[in-house]
Amino acid sequence: MPEFGPGPGCRFDFHSRRGFIEGSVRQQREGRPDDSREQTVKILHRTFLPAFVLLAVALALVPKAALAQTDEIQVYDAEIEEVGKFNVEVHNNFTPIGRKTPAFPGGIIPNDSDNGAVEWAYGVAPWMEQGLYFPVYTAYSKNYGGTLNGFKIRELFVKPHAHDHTFFYGVNFEFSVNYHYWEDKHITSEVRPIIGLHLHPVDIIFNPIMDTNYTHGLGGLEWVPAARLAYNLNSTWAVAGEWYSDWGQFRQILPTNDQFHEVWAVIDRNSKKVSIETGVGVGVTSGADKLTFKLMLWRDLN
């Protein structure tokens, strides 16, 4: 199962766009009707077509190439770092019983592999967190040994103070640069919407993730949803069931048994010093790894 992850972000200048449109309107009013329609079409083409293209590109989210292994096994809950604070989180996943062939020619063999990433995060605003995954690594694989697999940049946008609300939401964009043995494409991306409910003491969270390797248009988007049902024992401990999947690309959804589906039992412990999440995942389809363990450790740095 690949991770939930993205491509370079962009910033829209709405003032500039408004200026272009207003200029077109003025042109019509000033007595140039002969080319006003053509100008308007050009303006709309320049303004809105790039927006639609970028939106389509953004709709691309974690495990690339159906069934690749992942550096991060986590359901996002719209919690972000406080403004001005740095955080580091270490992800590590070990697959003692996994698929014995790579997801694509030349890829890392999942069986017996140990993969992970170091995730650096900074609270930019109450509604935004900037992140960097570096290094994305494989500590060991049968065919490559230890490797550096690439890096990822992410931008996470959420409803501020999600933990204080019954209904919360957000969206995460990840842009990945990969070595050839980690993904089948050098550049891949993820879009991860976040939807959830805090029902105290129960949390219900859904991440309808999509991945892309920027081929085959919208049909090439890969459907990799994940979900979490958690019970908070107290402010320190929680237990949860999680589900991760990879259905393949929208243009050709895989047969059910060839899809990636894993169910997980997870325990969380929150602490001011070092917080921990650990769990065990079991594959329920032939396209998934049969047994995987995960460990996540994180803490604030300032």
Phi, psi and omega per residue, in radians:
M1 nan 2.204 3.094
P2 -1.383 3.042 -3.097
E3 -1.592 3.114 -3.087
F4 -1.738 1.594 -3.014
G5 -2.614 3.130 -2.553
P6 -2.711 -2.547 -2.803
G7 -2.814 2.742 -2.895
P8 -0.970 2.352 -3.135
G9 -1.357 2.995 3.134
C10 -2.503 2.802 -3.082
R11 -2.177 2.264 -3.132
F12 -1.647 2.350 3.077
D13 -1.768 1.625 -3.071
F14 -1.203 -0.509 3.114
H15 -1.124 -0.764 3.136
S16 -1.100 -0.757 -3.128
R17 -1.087 -0.769 3.138
R18 -1.071 -0.650 3.123
G19 -1.094 -0.722 3.117
F20 -1.070 -0.782 -3.089
I21 -1.189 -0.747 3.123
E22 -1.102 -0.629 3.111
G23 -1.084 -0.689 3.117
S24 -1.115 -0.743 3.131
V25 -1.095 -0.749 3.118
R26 -1.063 -0.669 -3.126
Q27 -1.056 -0.729 3.116
Q28 -1.101 -0.743 -3.073
R29 -1.224 -0.412 -3.087
E30 -1.585 0.190 2.973
G31 1.580 0.663 3.028
R32 -2.136 1.033 -3.056
P33 -1.225 -0.349 -3.030
D34 -1.097 -0.630 -3.114
D35 -2.063 0.191 -3.078
S36 -1.133 -0.687 -3.123
R37 -1.151 -0.731 3.119
E38 -1.119 -0.721 3.123
Q39 -1.100 -0.739 -3.137
T40 -1.078 -0.760 3.124
V41 -1.059 -0.751 3.127
K42 -1.084 -0.725 -3.131
I43 -1.125 -0.808 3.129
L44 -1.076 -0.681 3.133
H45 -1.097 -0.808 -3.117
R46 -1.196 -0.563 -3.003
T47 -1.512 -0.909 -2.969
F48 -1.613 -0.542 3.140
L49 -1.064 -0.797 3.078
P50 -1.048 -0.619 3.125
A51 -1.107 -0.768 3.129
F52 -1.147 -0.692 3.125
V53 -1.094 -0.797 -3.132
L54 -1.137 -0.636 3.093
L55 -1.122 -0.733 3.127
A56 -1.112 -0.720 3.113
V57 -1.111 -0.698 -3.115
A58 -1.138 -0.485 -3.134
L59 -1.306 0.973 -3.125
A60 -2.443 2.008 -3.055
L61 -2.143 -2.718 -2.524
V62 -1.373 -2.077 -2.636
P63 -0.631 1.988 3.101
K64 -1.453 3.094 -3.128
A65 0.524 1.872 -2.992
A66 -0.699 2.261 2.970
L67 1.520 0.182 3.065
A68 -1.279 2.707 3.102
Q69 -1.245 2.995 -3.038
T70 -2.313 2.747 3.077
D71 -1.643 -0.336 -3.061
E72 -2.375 2.139 3.091
I73 -2.080 1.681 -2.976
Q74 -2.787 2.453 2.996
V75 -1.725 2.211 -3.094
Y76 -1.415 2.409 -3.076
D77 -2.027 0.249 3.106
A78 1.229 0.208 3.010
E79 -1.474 2.331 3.128
I80 -2.278 2.954 -3.135
E81 -1.231 2.604 3.081
E82 -1.117 2.662 -3.113
V83 -1.024 2.259 3.102
G84 1.505 -0.018 -3.119
K85 -1.834 2.530 3.044
F86 -1.787 2.582 3.129
N87 -2.444 2.561 3.040
V88 -2.192 2.427 -3.140
E89 -2.359 2.274 3.138
V90 -1.857 2.172 3.090
H91 -1.840 2.345 3.044
N92 -2.498 2.289 -3.101
N93 -2.307 2.209 -3.124
F94 -2.052 2.271 -3.098
T95 -2.029 1.571 -3.122
P96 -1.273 -0.448 3.111
I97 -2.296 1.692 -3.057
G98 -2.344 -3.055 3.110
R99 -1.145 2.418 -3.022
K100 -1.682 0.021 3.045
T101 -2.179 2.575 -3.118
P102 -1.221 2.790 -3.136
A103 -1.218 -0.364 3.116
F104 -2.670 2.778 -3.114
P105 -0.976 2.203 3.125
G106 1.522 0.013 -3.128
G107 -1.410 2.900 3.106
I108 -1.183 2.403 3.091
I109 -1.390 2.151 -3.089
P110 -1.118 -0.648 -3.045
N111 -1.024 2.228 3.140
D112 1.183 0.205 -3.116
S113 -1.525 2.676 3.076
D114 -2.182 1.997 -3.026
N115 -2.205 2.761 3.113
G116 -3.112 -2.941 -3.135
A117 -2.807 2.699 2.966
V118 -1.843 2.127 -3.044
E119 -1.902 2.132 3.117
W120 -1.860 2.328 -3.069
A121 -2.346 2.592 3.114
Y122 -2.418 2.295 3.116
G123 -1.378 1.886 -3.091
V124 -1.485 -0.746 -3.109
A125 -2.668 2.936 3.112
P126 -1.037 -0.290 -3.096
W127 -2.030 0.087 -3.086
M128 -2.509 2.416 3.013
E129 -2.249 2.322 3.083
Q130 -1.725 2.367 -3.095
G131 -2.326 2.724 3.063
L132 -2.449 2.236 3.029
Y133 -1.772 1.881 3.095
F134 -2.781 2.169 -0.016
P135 -1.489 2.680 2.804
V136 -1.580 2.200 -2.915
Y137 -2.436 2.807 2.867
T138 -2.111 2.033 3.127
A139 -1.226 -0.587 3.112
Y140 -2.793 2.407 2.906
S141 -2.512 2.704 -3.058
K142 -1.114 -0.581 -3.049
N143 -1.755 -0.205 -3.131
Y144 -2.259 -0.198 -3.042
G145 1.249 -2.383 3.089
G146 -1.583 2.369 -3.090
T147 -2.506 2.687 2.907
L148 -1.627 2.168 -2.977
N149 -1.780 -0.182 3.141
G150 2.397 -2.743 3.096
F151 -2.643 2.874 3.134
K152 -2.413 2.522 3.001
I153 -1.994 2.407 3.137
R154 -2.383 2.634 3.015
E155 -2.191 2.115 -3.090
L156 -1.981 2.109 -3.140
F157 -2.023 2.280 -3.024
V158 -2.474 2.896 2.921
K159 -1.205 2.169 -3.071
P160 -0.984 2.472 3.068
H161 0.957 0.937 -3.053
A162 -0.997 -0.549 -3.075
H163 -1.174 -0.314 -3.121
D164 -1.562 -0.055 -3.044
H165 -2.012 2.553 3.053
T166 -1.170 -0.850 3.107
F167 -1.820 2.263 3.133
F168 -2.363 2.840 -3.070
Y169 -2.781 2.931 3.096
G170 3.139 -3.100 3.053
V171 -2.652 2.421 -3.117
N172 -2.074 2.332 3.085
F173 -2.017 2.259 3.101
E174 -2.192 2.465 -3.119
F175 -2.218 2.042 -2.951
S176 -1.973 2.437 2.986
V177 -2.021 2.087 -2.939
N178 -2.117 2.576 2.908
Y179 -1.377 2.770 -2.960
H180 -1.109 -0.396 -3.113
Y181 -1.575 -0.112 -3.139
W182 -1.696 -0.751 3.058
E183 -2.329 2.780 -3.138
D184 -1.397 -0.153 3.064
K185 -2.229 2.593 -3.096
H186 -1.206 -0.616 -3.130
I187 -2.079 2.188 3.084
T188 -2.410 2.913 -3.086
S189 -2.590 2.880 3.100
E190 -2.443 2.503 2.909
V191 -2.135 2.210 -3.056
R192 -2.213 1.634 2.965
P193 -1.141 2.655 -3.128
I194 -2.249 2.178 3.110
I195 -2.346 2.336 -3.125
G196 -2.833 2.932 3.110
L197 -2.296 2.299 2.945
H198 -1.737 1.871 -3.083
L199 -1.841 0.010 3.007
H200 0.827 1.660 0.257
P201 -1.761 0.207 -3.066
V202 -1.721 2.415 3.025
D203 -2.032 2.348 3.064
I204 -2.135 2.112 -3.029
I205 -2.337 2.383 3.107
F206 -2.265 2.279 3.060
N207 -2.038 1.647 3.117
P208 -1.380 1.346 -2.982
I209 -1.368 2.560 2.965
M210 -2.316 2.469 3.088
D211 -2.021 2.810 3.057
T212 -2.595 2.572 2.957
N213 -2.020 0.312 3.041
Y214 1.120 0.638 3.022
T215 -2.270 2.682 3.031
H216 1.153 0.367 3.031
G217 1.056 -2.609 -3.111
L218 -1.109 -0.562 3.124
G219 -1.158 -0.343 3.127
G220 -1.450 -0.077 3.063
L221 -1.104 2.431 -3.101
E222 -1.834 2.295 -3.038
W223 -1.644 1.942 -3.045
V224 -2.342 1.053 -3.073
P225 -1.199 2.718 3.099
A226 -2.494 2.716 -3.108
A227 -2.600 2.790 -3.128
R228 -2.524 2.337 3.012
L229 -2.126 1.977 -3.014
A230 -2.106 2.612 3.030
Y231 -2.128 2.077 -3.116
N232 -1.533 1.901 -3.141
L233 -1.167 -0.660 3.071
N234 -2.877 -2.888 -3.103
S235 -1.277 -0.193 -3.104
T236 -1.808 -0.759 -2.989
W237 -1.959 2.522 3.028
A238 -2.550 2.594 3.025
V239 -2.109 2.616 -3.033
A240 -2.662 2.706 2.915
G241 -1.940 2.371 -3.119
E242 -2.247 2.711 3.126
W243 -2.356 2.290 3.091
Y244 -2.216 2.524 -3.062
S245 -2.637 2.823 2.997
D246 -2.519 1.938 -3.066
W247 -1.609 -0.124 -3.026
G248 1.662 -3.061 -3.115
Q249 -1.370 2.628 -3.120
F250 -1.034 -0.542 -3.113
R251 -1.251 -0.293 -3.135
Q252 -2.759 1.365 3.095
I253 -1.073 2.361 -3.072
L254 -1.269 2.700 2.969
P255 -0.987 2.580 -3.003
T256 -0.891 -0.807 -3.052
N257 -1.260 -0.321 3.094
D258 -1.567 -0.159 3.103
Q259 -1.274 2.900 3.095
F260 -1.737 1.998 3.071
H261 -2.365 2.143 3.073
E262 -2.260 2.486 3.008
V263 -1.990 2.508 -2.995
W264 -2.252 2.519 2.912
A265 -1.870 2.206 -2.958
V266 -2.306 2.528 3.033
I267 -2.193 2.372 3.104
D268 -2.107 2.451 3.003
R269 -2.300 2.060 3.137
N270 -1.649 2.379 -3.116
S271 -2.639 2.638 3.087
K272 -1.218 -0.452 -3.130
K273 -1.465 -1.134 3.111
V274 -2.493 2.129 3.063
S275 -1.613 2.645 -3.026
I276 -2.331 2.432 2.884
E277 -2.299 2.257 3.113
T278 -2.441 2.684 -3.104
G279 -2.941 3.001 3.097
V280 -2.248 2.336 -3.112
G281 -2.059 2.472 -3.126
V282 -2.141 2.244 3.098
G283 -1.339 2.388 -3.110
V284 -1.992 0.052 3.034
T285 -2.289 2.841 -3.115
S286 -1.206 -0.355 3.124
G287 -1.425 0.012 -3.104
A288 -1.939 2.838 3.008
D289 -1.290 2.511 -3.043
K290 -1.322 -0.556 -3.101
L291 -2.647 2.214 3.127
T292 -2.455 2.458 3.050
F293 -1.984 2.514 3.070
K294 -2.261 2.628 3.062
L295 -2.476 2.254 3.084
M296 -2.218 2.305 3.105
L297 -2.210 2.334 3.121
W298 -2.591 2.714 3.072
R299 -2.824 2.765 3.037
D300 -1.310 2.609 -3.135
L301 -1.829 -0.181 3.103
N302 -2.611 nan nan
